[in-house]
Each structure stands twice: as C-alpha cells, then as structure tokens.
Amino acid sequence: METKNDPKTIRAWAMFDWANSAYNLVITSTIFPAYYAEITTSDKHADRIMFLGREFINTALLDYVLSAAYMIVVLLLPILTSIADYRGNKKSYMQFFTWMGALACCGLFFFKADTLEVSLLFCALAAIGYCSGTVFYNSYLPQIATLEEQDRVSAKGFTYGYIGSVLLQIICFVFIFKPEWFGIPDKAFAARLSFLLVGAWWLAFAQIPFLKLPKGQPNNTNKYQNVLTGGFIELRHVWNKIKNMPVLKRYLSAFFFYSMGVQTIMLVATGFAAKELKLPKESLIITILIIQLVAIAGAALMSKLSSVYGNIKVLMGVVMIWIGVCFAAYFTQNQTQFYLLAVVVGLVMGGIQSLSRSTYSKFLPQNITDTASFFSFYDVTEKLAIVIGLFTFGFVESLTGSMRNSTLVLSVFFIAGLLLLFLLLCTQKREIENITPGTV
C-alpha cells in the first residue's frame, strides 16, 4: 500500500488530466464543433442534415449522439467498476478506455461530409473512452490523498488538465491559422490533423500515470465463479452502503441537477456562439481558450475559498453564478458580451468541477478499498445528468428553433441543484461538521 500525499504519485495522477483534457478542449469544445458545424451546413439545406434516413438540425444531432454515448457509459460503468474493485485492476480499465478514446480521436482525421455516419460513431467512441477512463482516474483521489489534501489535489489535477489542453490547442492553432507554413493544402485538413494530434497526445502522456499509479487493491478474498456476477454482487453491496449514508445521498441529488447545466453548457457553448451570434471560427476558438485559461485560476480560487467558507457554501455561490450565466446567455447579442460571459464561465467551470469531485471524496468513508465502485456512482450520476441535459437542450432547440430558449431551461436545473444544496446545508450541518469541521 502506497503512502498517501506522495508528491510523485500525485503529479503522475494529475498527468492523466493533462493527457485526456486535450480531448475535452479540442474535440468537445473548440475545433471539432466548429469543423462539424461547417461541413454539415450548406447553402441549400442550411443547418438541416440527413442521418440514417432522417432529417435533423445539425447541432441537435450532435447533442443526441453524445447523449447516446453517455447513456452507454451510464449502463456500462457500474458493472466494470465493480469488477475492477473485486479484481483490483482498475488501472487496466483506465488503459483500455484510454486506447479506445485516443484511437477514436485519430479516426476523426477521416471525418468528411460523405463519412458522417462512421465519423459520428468515432465521436461517440471517443466520448465513451474519455468518460469511462475518467471514472477510474477519479477513484484514485481518496487512495492517493488524505482528507485534508483532497481539495488541493483535485484542483491540481484540473489545473494540469487545463494547462496541457491549452498547450496542445495552441499547437493546433498554428496548423489551422498558418497551414501554408507546413505545406498543408487547406484549413479543413489542418482541423482534421488536430484530431489526430489529440489522439497521439492523449496516448503519449497517459503512459506517465500508467507507470506510477498502483494497480488497485482487491476488496474481496472470495473468488466468484462468474466474474460478471461477482461484479453485480459487489455493486449491490456498494449501493446498500450508500443508502445508509444520508449526507452522501443528498449531495449526489444536488450534484445530479446542477451537473445537467454545467456539463451541457460546456458541450454546447461553441455551437451556441456559431449559430446564435454568428461568430467566426477564429473568435470561437479564442473564446474557448479564454475559458480554459481563466478556469486554471478558478480551480485554485475555489480550493482556497472552500478552506475558509466550506465546500457546500462555496458550491452554492458558484451555482448561483451559473444561474446568472444562463439568463445572460439568453440576452447576449454581440461578441464583446460573449467574451465577458466566457470569462465568468471559465472562472466557475474549473471551480465547480474540482470542488464537486473533492466534496464527494470527503463524504466517503476514508478507509474503503472499493473506491472505483463508489466513484462509479458519482460518475454515473454526472453522465446521466449529461444525457438528460444534452437531450433536453437539443429537444428544446428542435421544438422552438432557438438555442436561447434551451439556455433558460438549463437554469431550472441549476435552481433545483441550489435548493438541494441549501437543504443539505440546513438539515445536515451537524453531520457535515462531524466529517471534518469547517472543510465541507
């Protein structure tokens, strides 16, 4: 058993965020959405596109594809994480999904208008690989850091992720904005080349945590004849434990609702700016870069504030800002307003992700060995929230013809999350203080 708070282990763990956050920035937030919107929009059919014999709004179709991918994650991970805890091999699953996601990103290099169906399959596989690998990555947090260090370590991971993704984004920028320097024939080829670079970056830097992180610890000495059955048995044990942790259950409920809004906004921001504000691709990419840079400071700031005011109070404040973001997006009309909104989003985006993860980790019993199974509930909660959030966003857009109306619907999710956090703070204050006074 490795000693907790080991600097080398923590740095290696954080490098996984450095590796896979390139996917989150380039594929989900900047270059890929802009490229997708460009090749699926025509003078004749505007933003309408045929997929498997049916007509869709192009941005809504991408929302539906990602929703389906996250739904697969929801159904798959409880089984895999239970088996990983039972066999003590969660690092093997991290490696498998890393290869899946990275190779799928490489496959997007071949994304053209006439390869839409297979390319959207690669898009879904990349999302599954990214989300699934992150589940096992998150489950290492209570294993490598003590309770009082988990806010700082969680923030460190997100900070590494933002820095690494921005570095690769800048490299991709050079190819896209100056393709003639490298003899690249056009910007479309340069965009597809960036998808290939994401896959290579993801695979290369993921080897650092794979070399350093422990394999995992089996949590049961009994050997089931059927490992799949054993996984379900272990999953049932974990669920029974969570049912007896009222604070954890209440926190997961709040997290579920505000995650519908947070994750959806992160995935649709580029499409919103392109369609509703008619911003050029260069402005969109600059905007997302601003968000990433500000998010580095946001993650560190929220970690500091949580040590003073407590995690739940800080989360409530951040969720209130997100509610304001939804209403501001509805009324945003020009590029300057969108840039200002992007700064606010960046500040609260890194903070809420980092603080949500460490808060959940603090609510867990600190001596558990089945961390992957416990974190599967956290990640499945988040992914199910994304499924509902993305589907709702796309459905409202299809129904009303405007993404602005969809942003107002997201504010309802944030309000529900805020109310649940308030109830948690009021009704469970004594229990929260018993975990670690003044820190949660």
C-alpha positions as CSV (number, residue, x, y, z in Angstrom):
1,M,0.0,0.0,0.0
2,E,1.5,3.3,-1.1
3,T,1.8,6.2,1.3
4,K,-0.8,9.0,0.7
5,N,0.2,12.5,-0.3
6,D,3.3,11.3,-2.1
7,P,4.3,14.2,-4.5
8,K,5.5,11.9,-7.3
9,T,2.3,9.9,-7.3
10,I,0.1,13.0,-7.2
11,R,2.0,14.5,-10.1
12,A,1.7,11.3,-12.1
13,W,-2.0,11.1,-11.3
14,A,-2.5,14.7,-12.4
15,M,-0.8,14.0,-15.7
16,F,-3.8,11.8,-16.7
17,D,-5.8,15.0,-16.7
18,W,-3.0,16.7,-18.7
19,A,-3.3,13.8,-21.2
20,N,-7.1,13.4,-21.8
21,S,-8.1,17.1,-21.3
22,A,-6.9,17.7,-24.9
23,Y,-10.0,15.7,-26.0
24,N,-12.2,17.8,-23.8
25,L,-10.9,21.1,-25.3
26,V,-10.2,20.3,-28.9
27,I,-12.9,17.7,-29.6
28,T,-15.8,18.7,-27.4
29,S,-15.3,22.5,-27.1
30,T,-13.4,24.2,-30.0
31,I,-12.1,22.8,-33.2
32,F,-14.3,19.8,-33.7
33,P,-17.7,21.6,-33.1
34,A,-16.6,24.4,-35.4
35,Y,-15.5,21.9,-38.1
36,Y,-18.7,19.8,-37.6
37,A,-20.9,22.9,-38.0
38,E,-19.0,24.0,-41.1
39,I,-19.2,20.7,-43.0
40,T,-22.8,20.0,-42.0
41,T,-24.2,23.4,-43.1
42,S,-25.0,24.1,-46.7
43,D,-26.5,26.9,-48.7
44,K,-29.3,24.7,-49.9
45,H,-30.3,23.0,-46.7
46,A,-28.9,25.5,-44.1
47,D,-28.5,23.6,-40.8
48,R,-30.6,20.6,-41.8
49,I,-28.8,17.3,-42.3
50,M,-29.7,13.7,-43.2
51,F,-28.6,11.0,-40.8
52,L,-29.6,7.3,-41.2
53,G,-32.5,8.3,-43.4
54,R,-33.9,11.0,-41.1
55,E,-33.5,14.8,-41.1
56,F,-32.1,16.6,-38.1
57,I,-30.8,20.0,-37.1
58,N,-27.1,19.6,-37.2
59,T,-26.3,20.8,-33.7
60,A,-29.2,18.9,-32.2
61,L,-27.9,15.7,-33.9
62,L,-24.6,16.1,-32.3
63,D,-26.3,16.5,-28.9
64,Y,-28.3,13.3,-29.5
65,V,-25.1,11.3,-30.5
66,L,-23.3,12.5,-27.4
67,S,-26.3,11.7,-25.2
68,A,-26.4,8.2,-26.5
69,A,-22.7,7.8,-25.8
70,Y,-23.1,9.0,-22.2
71,M,-26.0,6.7,-21.8
72,I,-23.8,3.7,-22.7
73,V,-21.4,4.9,-20.1
74,V,-24.2,5.0,-17.5
75,L,-25.2,1.4,-18.3
76,L,-21.6,0.1,-18.6
77,L,-19.6,1.6,-15.8
78,P,-21.4,0.3,-12.7
79,I,-20.6,-3.2,-13.9
80,L,-17.0,-2.5,-14.9
81,T,-16.1,-0.6,-11.8
82,S,-17.5,-3.3,-9.5
83,I,-15.4,-5.9,-11.3
84,A,-12.4,-3.6,-11.2
85,D,-12.7,-3.3,-7.4
86,Y,-13.4,-7.0,-7.0
87,R,-10.3,-7.9,-9.0
88,G,-8.2,-4.9,-8.1
89,N,-7.3,-4.0,-11.7
90,K,-8.9,-0.5,-12.2
91,K,-5.7,0.7,-13.9
92,S,-6.2,-1.9,-16.6
93,Y,-9.6,-0.4,-17.3
94,M,-8.1,3.1,-17.4
95,Q,-5.7,1.9,-20.0
96,F,-8.4,0.1,-22.1
97,F,-10.6,3.2,-22.3
98,T,-7.7,5.5,-23.0
99,W,-6.7,3.4,-26.0
100,M,-10.4,3.4,-27.2
101,G,-10.8,7.1,-26.8
102,A,-7.5,8.1,-28.3
103,L,-7.8,5.8,-31.3
104,A,-11.3,7.1,-31.9
105,C,-9.9,10.6,-32.0
106,C,-7.4,9.5,-34.5
107,G,-10.3,8.1,-36.6
108,L,-11.8,11.5,-36.7
109,F,-9.0,12.5,-39.1
110,F,-11.1,10.9,-41.8
111,F,-14.2,12.9,-41.0
112,K,-15.7,14.4,-44.1
113,A,-19.2,15.2,-45.3
114,D,-19.6,11.8,-47.0
115,T,-18.4,9.9,-43.9
116,L,-20.8,11.4,-41.5
117,E,-22.3,8.2,-40.0
118,V,-19.0,6.4,-39.3
119,S,-17.4,9.6,-38.1
120,L,-20.2,10.2,-35.6
121,L,-19.5,6.7,-34.4
122,F,-15.9,7.6,-33.8
123,C,-17.2,10.7,-32.0
124,A,-19.3,8.6,-29.7
125,L,-16.5,6.1,-29.0
126,A,-14.1,8.9,-28.1
127,A,-16.7,10.3,-25.6
128,I,-17.1,6.8,-24.1
129,G,-13.4,6.4,-23.8
130,Y,-12.9,9.8,-22.2
131,C,-15.7,9.5,-19.7
132,S,-15.0,5.9,-18.7
133,G,-11.3,6.4,-18.2
134,T,-12.1,9.5,-16.0
135,V,-14.2,7.3,-13.7
136,F,-11.2,5.1,-12.7
137,Y,-9.0,8.2,-12.6
138,N,-11.3,9.9,-10.1
139,S,-11.4,6.8,-7.9
140,Y,-7.7,7.2,-7.2
141,L,-8.3,10.5,-5.3
142,P,-9.1,9.1,-1.8
143,Q,-6.4,6.4,-2.4
144,I,-3.5,8.9,-3.0
145,A,-4.5,11.9,-0.8
146,T,-5.6,12.3,2.8
147,L,-8.9,14.0,3.6
148,E,-7.4,17.5,4.2
149,E,-5.4,17.4,1.0
150,Q,-8.1,16.2,-1.4
151,D,-9.4,19.7,-2.4
152,R,-5.8,20.8,-3.3
153,V,-5.0,17.6,-5.1
154,S,-8.3,17.6,-7.1
155,A,-7.6,21.2,-8.1
156,K,-4.1,20.2,-9.1
157,G,-5.5,17.6,-11.5
158,F,-7.8,20.1,-13.2
159,T,-5.0,22.7,-13.3
160,Y,-2.7,20.2,-15.1
161,G,-5.6,19.4,-17.4
162,Y,-6.2,23.0,-18.4
163,I,-2.6,23.8,-18.9
164,G,-1.9,20.6,-21.0
165,S,-5.0,21.1,-23.2
166,V,-4.2,24.8,-23.8
167,L,-0.7,23.8,-24.9
168,L,-2.0,21.4,-27.5
169,Q,-4.7,23.8,-28.5
170,I,-2.0,26.4,-29.3
171,I,-0.1,23.8,-31.4
172,C,-3.3,23.1,-33.3
173,F,-3.9,26.8,-33.8
174,V,-0.6,27.1,-35.6
175,F,-1.7,24.4,-38.1
176,I,-5.1,25.9,-38.6
177,F,-4.3,29.6,-38.9
178,K,-1.0,29.1,-40.8
179,P,-1.4,25.9,-42.8
180,E,0.9,27.3,-45.6
181,W,3.9,27.1,-43.1
182,F,3.7,23.3,-43.2
183,G,2.5,22.8,-46.8
184,I,-1.0,21.9,-45.6
185,P,-3.4,22.3,-48.5
186,D,-6.4,23.8,-46.6
187,K,-7.8,24.6,-43.2
188,A,-10.1,21.6,-43.3
189,F,-7.2,19.2,-43.5
190,A,-5.5,21.2,-40.7
191,A,-8.6,20.7,-38.5
192,R,-8.6,17.0,-39.1
193,L,-4.9,16.8,-38.4
194,S,-5.7,18.4,-35.0
195,F,-8.0,15.4,-34.2
196,L,-5.1,13.1,-34.9
197,L,-2.8,15.1,-32.7
198,V,-5.3,14.8,-29.8
199,G,-5.2,11.0,-30.0
200,A,-1.4,10.9,-30.1
201,W,-1.1,13.4,-27.2
202,W,-3.7,11.5,-25.1
203,L,-1.9,8.2,-25.6
204,A,1.6,9.5,-25.1
205,F,1.1,11.4,-21.8
206,A,-1.2,8.8,-20.3
207,Q,1.8,6.5,-20.1
208,I,3.1,8.6,-17.2
209,P,0.3,7.8,-14.7
210,F,0.1,4.2,-16.0
211,L,3.7,3.7,-15.0
212,K,3.4,5.3,-11.5
213,L,-0.2,4.7,-10.2
214,P,-0.8,1.5,-8.2
215,K,-2.8,-1.3,-9.9
216,G,-5.5,-1.3,-7.3
217,Q,-6.5,-3.5,-4.3
218,P,-9.0,-6.4,-4.5
219,N,-11.7,-5.8,-1.9
220,N,-12.9,-9.4,-1.5
221,T,-10.9,-12.5,-1.0
222,N,-13.8,-14.7,-2.1
223,K,-13.5,-15.8,-5.7
224,Y,-16.7,-15.9,-7.6
225,Q,-17.1,-18.5,-10.3
226,N,-18.5,-15.8,-12.6
227,V,-16.7,-12.5,-12.5
228,L,-19.7,-10.7,-14.0
229,T,-22.0,-12.0,-11.3
230,G,-19.3,-11.0,-8.8
231,G,-19.3,-7.5,-10.1
232,F,-23.1,-7.2,-9.7
233,I,-22.8,-8.6,-6.1
234,E,-20.2,-6.0,-5.2
235,L,-22.3,-3.3,-6.8
236,R,-25.2,-4.2,-4.7
237,H,-23.0,-4.1,-1.6
238,V,-21.9,-0.5,-2.5
239,W,-25.5,0.6,-3.1
240,N,-26.5,-0.7,0.3
241,K,-23.7,1.3,1.8
242,I,-24.7,4.5,0.0
243,K,-28.4,4.0,1.2
244,N,-27.1,4.3,4.7
245,M,-25.2,7.5,4.1
246,P,-27.9,10.2,4.0
247,V,-25.5,13.1,3.6
248,L,-23.9,11.4,0.6
249,K,-27.3,10.6,-1.0
250,R,-28.4,14.2,-0.6
251,Y,-25.2,15.6,-2.0
252,L,-25.5,13.3,-5.1
253,S,-29.0,14.6,-5.7
254,A,-27.8,18.2,-5.7
255,F,-24.8,17.3,-7.9
256,F,-27.1,15.5,-10.3
257,F,-29.2,18.6,-11.0
258,Y,-26.6,21.2,-11.3
259,S,-24.4,18.9,-13.4
260,M,-27.2,18.8,-16.0
261,G,-26.5,22.5,-16.6
262,V,-22.7,22.6,-16.2
263,Q,-21.8,19.8,-18.5
264,T,-24.4,20.7,-21.1
265,I,-23.1,24.4,-21.3
266,M,-19.6,23.1,-21.7
267,L,-20.6,20.9,-24.6
268,V,-22.9,23.4,-26.5
269,A,-21.1,26.7,-26.0
270,T,-19.3,26.7,-29.3
271,G,-22.4,25.7,-31.2
272,F,-24.4,28.4,-29.5
273,A,-21.9,31.2,-30.4
274,A,-21.7,30.0,-34.0
275,K,-25.4,29.7,-34.6
276,E,-27.0,32.4,-32.4
277,L,-24.2,35.1,-32.5
278,K,-22.7,34.2,-36.0
279,L,-19.2,34.4,-34.6
280,P,-16.4,33.3,-36.9
281,K,-14.4,30.2,-36.2
282,E,-11.4,32.1,-35.1
283,S,-13.4,34.0,-32.5
284,L,-14.9,30.8,-31.2
285,I,-11.6,29.2,-30.6
286,I,-10.2,32.3,-28.9
287,T,-13.3,32.4,-26.6
288,I,-12.8,28.8,-25.5
289,L,-9.1,29.4,-24.9
290,I,-10.1,32.3,-22.7
291,I,-12.4,30.0,-20.7
292,Q,-9.6,27.4,-20.3
293,L,-7.0,30.0,-19.0
294,V,-9.5,31.5,-16.6
295,A,-10.5,28.1,-15.4
296,I,-7.0,27.4,-14.1
297,A,-7.3,30.3,-11.7
298,G,-10.9,29.3,-11.0
299,A,-10.0,25.8,-9.8
300,A,-7.3,27.2,-7.5
301,L,-9.6,30.0,-6.2
302,M,-12.4,27.7,-5.3
303,S,-10.0,25.4,-3.4
304,K,-8.8,28.4,-1.3
305,L,-12.4,29.6,-0.7
306,S,-13.5,26.1,0.4
307,S,-10.9,26.1,3.2
308,V,-12.4,29.3,4.5
309,Y,-16.2,29.0,4.0
310,G,-16.6,25.2,3.5
311,N,-17.3,23.3,0.4
312,I,-21.1,23.4,0.4
313,K,-21.4,27.2,0.8
314,V,-18.9,27.8,-2.0
315,L,-20.7,25.4,-4.2
316,M,-24.0,27.2,-3.5
317,G,-22.3,30.5,-4.5
318,V,-20.9,29.0,-7.7
319,V,-24.3,27.5,-8.7
320,M,-25.9,31.0,-8.3
321,I,-23.4,32.4,-10.7
322,W,-24.3,29.6,-13.2
323,I,-27.9,30.6,-12.9
324,G,-26.9,34.1,-13.9
325,V,-24.9,32.7,-16.8
326,C,-28.0,31.0,-18.2
327,F,-30.0,34.2,-18.2
328,A,-27.1,36.3,-19.5
329,A,-26.6,33.8,-22.4
330,Y,-30.3,34.3,-23.4
331,F,-29.8,38.1,-23.7
332,T,-26.2,38.0,-25.2
333,Q,-26.2,39.8,-28.6
334,N,-22.6,40.5,-29.6
335,Q,-19.1,39.3,-29.5
336,T,-18.0,41.6,-26.6
337,Q,-20.8,40.4,-24.4
338,F,-20.0,36.8,-25.2
339,Y,-16.3,37.3,-24.3
340,L,-17.3,38.7,-20.9
341,L,-19.6,35.8,-20.4
342,A,-16.8,33.4,-21.3
343,V,-14.6,34.9,-18.6
344,V,-17.3,34.2,-16.0
345,V,-17.9,30.7,-17.3
346,G,-14.2,29.9,-17.1
347,L,-14.0,31.2,-13.5
348,V,-16.8,28.9,-12.3
349,M,-16.2,26.0,-14.6
350,G,-12.9,24.8,-13.2
351,G,-14.0,25.6,-9.6
352,I,-17.3,23.6,-9.7
353,Q,-15.7,20.5,-11.3
354,S,-12.8,20.4,-8.9
355,L,-14.8,21.1,-5.8
356,S,-17.6,18.7,-6.7
357,R,-15.1,15.8,-7.0
358,S,-13.3,16.6,-3.8
359,T,-16.5,17.1,-1.8
360,Y,-17.8,13.7,-2.8
361,S,-14.5,12.2,-1.9
362,K,-14.7,13.7,1.6
363,F,-18.2,12.3,2.1
364,L,-16.8,8.8,1.5
365,P,-15.6,6.6,4.4
366,Q,-11.8,7.2,4.2
367,N,-10.8,3.6,4.8
368,I,-12.7,2.0,1.9
369,T,-10.9,-0.1,-0.7
370,D,-13.7,-0.2,-3.3
371,T,-13.2,3.4,-4.4
372,A,-13.9,2.6,-8.1
373,S,-17.3,1.3,-7.3
374,F,-18.1,4.3,-5.1
375,F,-16.8,6.7,-7.7
376,S,-18.9,4.9,-10.4
377,F,-22.0,6.2,-8.7
378,Y,-20.5,9.7,-8.8
379,D,-19.6,9.5,-12.4
380,V,-22.7,7.7,-13.5
381,T,-24.7,10.4,-11.8
382,E,-22.8,13.0,-13.8
383,K,-23.1,11.2,-17.1
384,L,-26.8,10.6,-16.6
385,A,-27.2,14.3,-15.9
386,I,-25.4,15.0,-19.2
387,V,-27.7,12.6,-21.1
388,I,-30.8,14.5,-19.8
389,G,-29.2,17.9,-20.1
390,L,-28.0,17.4,-23.7
391,F,-31.2,15.7,-24.8
392,T,-33.3,18.5,-23.3
393,F,-31.1,21.2,-24.9
394,G,-31.4,19.6,-28.3
395,F,-35.1,18.9,-28.0
396,V,-36.0,22.4,-26.9
397,E,-33.9,23.8,-29.8
398,S,-35.7,21.5,-32.3
399,L,-39.1,22.4,-30.8
400,T,-38.6,26.2,-30.7
401,G,-35.9,26.8,-33.3
402,S,-33.6,28.7,-30.9
403,M,-30.8,27.6,-28.6
404,R,-31.5,30.7,-26.4
405,N,-34.7,29.0,-25.2
406,S,-32.6,26.0,-24.3
407,T,-30.4,28.0,-22.0
408,L,-33.4,29.2,-20.0
409,V,-34.4,25.5,-19.5
410,L,-30.9,24.8,-18.1
411,S,-31.4,27.5,-15.4
412,V,-34.2,25.4,-14.0
413,F,-31.7,22.5,-13.4
414,F,-29.3,24.9,-11.6
415,I,-32.1,26.3,-9.4
416,A,-33.1,22.7,-8.4
417,G,-29.5,21.9,-7.5
418,L,-29.2,25.1,-5.5
419,L,-32.3,24.3,-3.4
420,L,-31.0,20.8,-2.7
421,L,-27.6,22.2,-1.6
422,F,-29.4,24.7,0.7
423,L,-31.4,21.8,2.2
424,L,-28.3,19.8,2.7
425,L,-26.6,22.7,4.5
426,C,-29.6,23.3,6.7
427,T,-30.6,19.8,7.7
428,Q,-27.2,18.1,7.8
429,K,-24.9,20.7,9.2
430,R,-24.1,18.7,12.3
431,E,-23.3,15.6,10.3
432,I,-21.1,17.5,7.8
433,E,-19.1,19.1,10.6
434,N,-18.6,15.6,12.2
435,I,-16.8,14.5,9.0
436,T,-14.2,17.3,9.0
437,P,-15.2,20.5,10.9
438,G,-15.1,23.6,8.7
439,T,-13.9,21.9,5.5
440,V,-17.1,20.5,3.9
